[in-house]
Amino acid sequence: MDAVNKREILDAILQNEEELWIVIKPSRLNPCDPDELCVFQNPAQYKEASIEIPTRWFRDRELGMIESAVKDAIANASPGYKHG
């Protein structure tokens, strides 16, 4: 996986999921957001997942650890996020 920013790494991981998950945070406006919180939504199932991923994992390209954290967050997603 050759991604240049946090959002691209997260998008690459999520595109391998069976259901559609989209990255909400970091935003497209700031794909290198230094905040550790990452948020994903599944619009078809009205679910939201969030996880704090250390920014050093992105910097050091700890892709396995990032992918594991994302998959765990998705597995424990909460229903009922609000639109808008």
Backbone torsions as a table, in degrees:
resi	resn	phi	psi	omega
1	MET	NA	116.8	-178.7
2	ASP	-112.8	86.8	-177.5
3	ALA	-114.4	145.4	-175.3
4	VAL	-97.4	-11.6	179.8
5	ASN	-148.7	170.6	-176.6
6	LYS	-56.5	-46.6	-176.6
7	ARG	-61.8	-41.4	179.7
8	GLU	-65.2	-38.6	177.4
9	ILE	-63.6	-47.0	-179.6
10	LEU	-64.9	-42.5	177.6
11	ASP	-59.9	-41.6	-179.8
12	ALA	-63.4	-39.0	178.0
13	ILE	-68.0	-46.0	-175.9
14	LEU	-68.9	-26.5	-178.7
15	GLN	-69.0	-14.5	177.1
16	ASN	-87.5	-3.8	179.3
17	GLU	-78.4	150.1	178.6
18	GLU	-67.1	-41.3	178.8
19	GLU	-94.1	157.4	179.0
20	LEU	-75.3	120.8	173.2
21	TRP	-123.5	135.8	178.7
22	ILE	-119.0	149.4	179.1
23	VAL	-83.7	123.9	175.8
24	ILE	-97.7	-40.0	179.7
25	LYS	-137.7	126.5	8.4
26	PRO	-70.5	150.5	-177.2
27	SER	-77.6	165.2	175.4
28	ARG	-64.1	-28.1	-178.9
29	LEU	-71.6	-29.8	179.0
30	ASN	-137.5	75.4	-176.1
31	PRO	-68.2	-11.5	179.1
32	CYS	-107.1	22.0	-179.8
33	ASP	-41.7	123.9	-177.8
34	PRO	-75.3	-10.4	178.6
35	ASP	-65.1	145.0	-178.2
36	GLU	-81.3	-16.6	-177.9
37	LEU	-75.8	129.9	174.7
38	CYS	-122.4	137.0	-176.5
39	VAL	-128.3	136.5	179.4
40	PHE	-129.0	147.8	176.2
41	GLN	-129.3	147.0	173.7
42	ASN	-112.2	99.4	-174.1
43	PRO	-65.6	-30.2	-179.0
44	ALA	-70.8	-34.3	-177.4
45	GLN	-103.5	0.7	-177.6
46	TYR	52.4	47.9	178.6
47	LYS	-116.7	152.7	176.0
48	GLU	-134.5	140.4	176.9
49	ALA	-127.7	144.7	176.0
50	SER	-141.4	150.0	-178.6
51	ILE	-154.9	143.2	172.9
52	GLU	-92.2	119.0	178.9
53	ILE	-115.3	121.0	-178.7
54	PRO	-55.8	133.0	-179.2
55	THR	-61.5	-26.1	178.8
56	ARG	-65.8	-27.3	176.4
57	TRP	-63.0	-38.9	177.4
58	PHE	-69.3	-46.3	-179.2
59	ARG	-59.1	-41.7	-177.0
60	ASP	-90.2	3.2	179.0
61	ARG	57.0	46.3	175.6
62	GLU	-81.5	66.7	-170.3
63	LEU	-64.1	-36.6	178.5
64	GLY	-64.2	-41.2	179.5
65	MET	-68.5	-39.9	178.0
66	ILE	-63.4	-47.8	-178.9
67	GLU	-61.1	-42.1	178.9
68	SER	-62.2	-43.2	179.1
69	ALA	-64.0	-42.6	179.6
70	VAL	-63.8	-47.1	-178.9
71	LYS	-63.4	-37.1	177.0
72	ASP	-66.1	-41.7	178.5
73	ALA	-62.7	-41.9	180.0
74	ILE	-66.0	-41.0	179.2
75	ALA	-62.5	-26.5	-178.7
76	ASN	-110.1	26.1	-177.5
77	ALA	-62.1	149.2	178.6
78	SER	-101.9	143.1	179.2
79	PRO	-80.3	158.2	167.0
80	GLY	86.0	34.9	175.2
81	TYR	-69.5	156.6	-178.1
82	LYS	-96.7	138.2	176.5
83	HIS	-74.7	148.6	175.3
84	GLY	80.9	NA	NA
